[in-house]
Amino acid sequence: MKKLVSALAVIAIGASALAAPTFAQDKKFTIALVPGLTTDAFYITMEKGAQAAADALGVNLVFQGAPDFNPVTQVPVLDAVIARAPDAILIAPTDTTQLVEPLRKAHDAGIPVITVDTFIGTGVYQTGAGDADFPLSYIASDNVLGGQIAARALATAIGDKGKVYVSNVKPGISTTDQREQGFKEELANHPGITVLETQYNDNDANKAASQLQAVFARNPDLVGVFGANLFSAIGAANGVQQSGQTGTIKVVAFDAPTSIIDNLSTGLVDLAIAQHPAEIGYYGVVSAYAHLTGQSIPTAIGTGFTVIDKTNVADPEIAKYIYSN
Ligand code: T6T
């Protein structure tokens, strides 16, 4: 169809049009995807979705990121990506404020920016405020809602009473901040539950495991933990196991890598809240392509969740949301 439209246009304009520049939609666009870190099943799954869209649209996808979730390592990767002048950048910024100026460089160079998973500023873009509103779109889970879902599930698992805490990465990350916010807002409606101080693990599962043991040592009546992302959840679950508290301290996990899913049947993890990272990647590429070919795009696209527990994990319609390795 594209080719036909181009051919008709050439005939209509006449022979001189043969020397005309290529039509925009015939160009092979290069879209860069900069993840929060490269070795995370969440972003690996996102890349697969992005690649599926790139294949369908004839786009060249470049996946380039840092080995850890940290602005100090992400910014140089971003600078290198900008230097390659891709047609658009999809990025999961690792900090709401520290990525604003580095991303503005891309914007100033005329490279459209879309943030996926995480956001900069408030995440409300294209408002004309001129601060961090320059990205075209934010494509992600509803992380406040995800935190609320986690809180309700944990409340049910612990019989609506007792001490719990959040195992989290570090402040300044939009996604995990919002999950903690939603979790605490929801638990404010559960007077029998006490939320202890959040433990920040810097995305290090070993640290999260040690913290679980230390919190348990201080609070032998601890009954639950919310792991606010993949590494926090894996670490918290390991800490519960190492403390000999499997099934007694309930674990609700954000994210659904196989290592978490395998622990649903053992009772170590009560449930996993799977995001849909492949959808985020797919719609990221589709949105960038739509913009590059002259279409308007929404400033925000929300993707869903699938709650996985031992009762539904064998269902292929559920299991398809387990992250790729
Ligand atoms: O939970 C995801 C992602 O949504 C978050 O922004 C950072 O952590 C993960 O990548 C999981 O490790």
Residues whose N, C-alpha, C, O or C-beta is under 5 A from the ligand:
A	BS01	T6T	D40 F42 D117 T118 T175 A228 N229 L230 F231 D255
